Amino acid sequence: MRVRLTQGIALLSTGALAGAFGYGAANLVPTFNAVPLDMRLSFHTELMKMNGITMQGAMGLSVLSALALAVMTRGTARWLASGAGLLALVSFLITRLGNVPINGRIKEWAATSAPADHAEILSRWEAFNYARTGAAFAAFALLILLALRPRGSGLDSKQTAQAASKRVRRRAARVG
């Protein structure tokens, strides 16, 4: 039961993360590029205030739940869950080391003015955004693969033993 609950939390949090990043990549970034620079900087600054807590929370929960799932499983299931956890961690690191420092610069520009090389810096922010989005989608895809595996594959040893015991009893009942 704990494995299924942990798997559900991992799927939900990683799906929310991938969905939020996907929405941003598909809708926000093109909108940022379509409006005047001062409007983009103001909106970007306000959006990051809201995203700071929610997105980092989703990334943290995605990492922890996927890695917890890896500890609870074995075999291929463990590899899939570990990969998902590492990819969620990659999305977090890209955000913290790539996007967040640029967000700080954007906040300064919104209060003053953008430097001459602002287009290059904003382009770099977008590249980081697409990279973290890809990592989040890949993590979610691994967890979907894990969820679609037949029941009983990769579960903890107690659950595996229970499933094997049920199969043996069913076979014995058919024979006897």
C-alpha positions as CSV (number, residue, x, y, z in Angstrom):
1,M,0.0,0.0,0.0
2,R,2.8,2.4,0.9
3,V,4.4,1.8,-2.5
4,R,1.2,2.6,-4.4
5,L,0.7,5.8,-2.3
6,T,4.3,6.9,-2.8
7,Q,3.9,6.2,-6.5
8,G,0.7,8.3,-6.6
9,I,2.4,11.2,-4.9
10,A,5.4,10.9,-7.3
11,L,3.1,10.9,-10.3
12,L,1.0,13.8,-9.1
13,S,3.8,16.0,-8.1
14,T,6.0,15.3,-11.2
15,G,2.9,15.6,-13.5
16,A,2.1,19.0,-11.9
17,L,5.7,20.1,-12.3
18,A,5.9,19.0,-16.0
19,G,2.5,20.6,-16.7
20,A,3.4,23.9,-15.1
21,F,6.8,24.0,-16.9
22,G,5.1,22.9,-20.1
23,Y,2.5,25.6,-19.9
24,G,5.2,28.2,-19.3
25,A,7.2,27.0,-22.3
26,A,4.2,26.8,-24.6
27,N,2.4,29.9,-23.5
28,L,4.3,32.3,-21.2
29,V,7.6,32.4,-23.1
30,P,5.9,33.3,-26.4
31,T,3.8,35.9,-24.6
32,F,6.9,37.3,-23.0
33,N,8.4,37.7,-26.4
34,A,5.2,39.3,-27.9
35,V,4.8,42.2,-25.4
36,P,7.0,45.3,-24.9
37,L,10.1,44.7,-22.8
38,D,9.0,46.8,-19.8
39,M,5.7,44.8,-19.6
40,R,7.6,41.5,-19.8
41,L,10.0,42.6,-17.0
42,S,7.2,43.7,-14.7
43,F,5.1,40.6,-15.3
44,H,8.1,38.3,-15.1
45,T,9.1,39.8,-11.8
46,E,5.6,39.3,-10.3
47,L,5.3,35.8,-11.7
48,M,8.6,34.8,-10.1
49,K,7.3,35.9,-6.7
50,M,4.4,33.5,-7.0
51,N,6.4,30.7,-8.6
52,G,9.3,30.8,-6.1
53,I,7.3,28.8,-3.5
54,T,5.0,26.7,-5.6
55,M,7.5,25.5,-8.2
56,Q,10.3,24.7,-5.8
57,G,7.8,22.9,-3.6
58,A,6.7,20.8,-6.6
59,M,10.3,20.1,-7.6
60,G,11.2,19.1,-4.0
61,L,8.2,16.8,-3.7
62,S,8.9,15.3,-7.1
63,V,12.5,14.5,-6.1
64,L,11.7,13.1,-2.7
65,S,8.7,11.0,-3.7
66,A,10.5,9.5,-6.7
67,L,13.6,8.7,-4.7
68,A,11.4,7.2,-1.9
69,L,9.7,5.1,-4.5
70,A,13.2,3.9,-5.7
71,V,14.1,2.8,-2.1
72,M,10.8,0.9,-1.9
73,T,11.1,-1.0,-5.1
74,R,13.7,-3.2,-6.8
75,G,14.9,-4.1,-10.3
76,T,13.7,-2.1,-13.3
77,A,11.1,-0.3,-11.1
78,R,14.0,1.0,-8.9
79,W,15.9,2.2,-12.0
80,L,12.9,4.0,-13.4
81,A,12.0,5.7,-10.1
82,S,15.7,6.6,-9.5
83,G,15.9,8.1,-13.0
84,A,12.8,10.1,-12.4
85,G,14.1,11.4,-9.1
86,L,17.4,12.4,-10.7
87,L,15.7,14.2,-13.6
88,A,13.5,16.1,-11.1
89,L,16.6,17.0,-9.3
90,V,18.2,18.2,-12.6
91,S,15.1,20.5,-13.2
92,F,15.6,21.9,-9.7
93,L,19.4,22.5,-10.2
94,I,18.8,24.1,-13.6
95,T,16.2,26.4,-12.0
96,R,18.4,27.3,-9.0
97,L,21.6,27.7,-10.9
98,G,20.3,29.0,-14.2
99,N,16.9,30.7,-14.1
100,V,16.9,32.1,-10.6
101,P,20.1,34.2,-11.0
102,I,18.7,35.7,-14.2
103,N,15.3,36.3,-12.5
104,G,17.3,38.4,-10.0
105,R,18.7,40.5,-12.8
106,I,15.3,40.8,-14.4
107,K,13.9,42.1,-11.1
108,E,16.6,44.8,-11.1
109,W,15.9,45.7,-14.7
110,A,12.2,46.1,-14.0
111,A,13.1,48.7,-11.3
112,T,15.7,50.5,-13.5
113,S,16.4,49.6,-17.1
114,A,17.6,46.6,-19.1
115,P,21.3,46.5,-20.2
116,A,22.3,46.5,-23.9
117,D,22.8,42.7,-23.9
118,H,19.4,42.0,-22.3
119,A,18.2,40.0,-25.4
120,E,21.1,37.5,-25.0
121,I,20.4,37.1,-21.3
122,L,16.7,36.6,-21.8
123,S,17.5,34.0,-24.5
124,R,19.7,32.2,-22.0
125,W,16.8,32.2,-19.5
126,E,14.6,30.6,-22.1
127,A,17.2,27.9,-22.9
128,F,17.4,27.1,-19.2
129,N,13.6,27.1,-19.1
130,Y,13.3,24.6,-22.0
131,A,16.0,22.4,-20.4
132,R,14.2,22.2,-17.1
133,T,10.9,21.6,-18.8
134,G,12.5,18.7,-20.8
135,A,13.9,17.2,-17.6
136,A,10.5,17.4,-15.8
137,F,8.7,15.8,-18.7
138,A,11.3,13.0,-18.9
139,A,10.9,12.4,-15.1
140,F,7.1,12.2,-15.5
141,A,7.4,9.9,-18.5
142,L,9.6,7.5,-16.5
143,L,7.0,7.4,-13.7
144,I,4.3,6.8,-16.2
145,L,6.2,3.8,-17.6
146,L,6.6,2.6,-14.0
147,A,2.9,2.9,-13.4
148,L,2.0,1.1,-16.6
149,R,4.1,-1.9,-15.6
150,P,2.2,-5.0,-14.6
151,R,1.3,-5.1,-10.9
152,G,3.7,-7.1,-8.8
153,S,6.8,-6.2,-10.9
154,G,9.3,-4.2,-8.8
155,L,7.3,-4.1,-5.6
156,D,9.0,-4.6,-2.2
157,S,9.8,-8.1,-1.1
158,K,6.8,-8.5,1.2
159,Q,4.4,-7.5,-1.6
160,T,6.3,-9.8,-4.0
161,A,6.1,-12.7,-1.6
162,Q,2.3,-12.1,-1.1
163,A,1.7,-12.0,-4.8
164,A,3.7,-15.2,-5.4
165,S,1.8,-16.9,-2.5
166,K,-1.5,-16.0,-4.2
167,R,-0.3,-17.5,-7.5
168,V,0.7,-20.7,-5.8
169,R,-2.6,-21.0,-4.0
170,R,-4.5,-20.4,-7.3
171,R,-2.5,-23.1,-9.1
172,A,-3.0,-25.5,-6.2
173,A,-6.7,-24.9,-6.2
174,R,-6.9,-25.7,-10.0
175,V,-4.9,-28.8,-9.7
176,G,-6.6,-30.1,-6.5
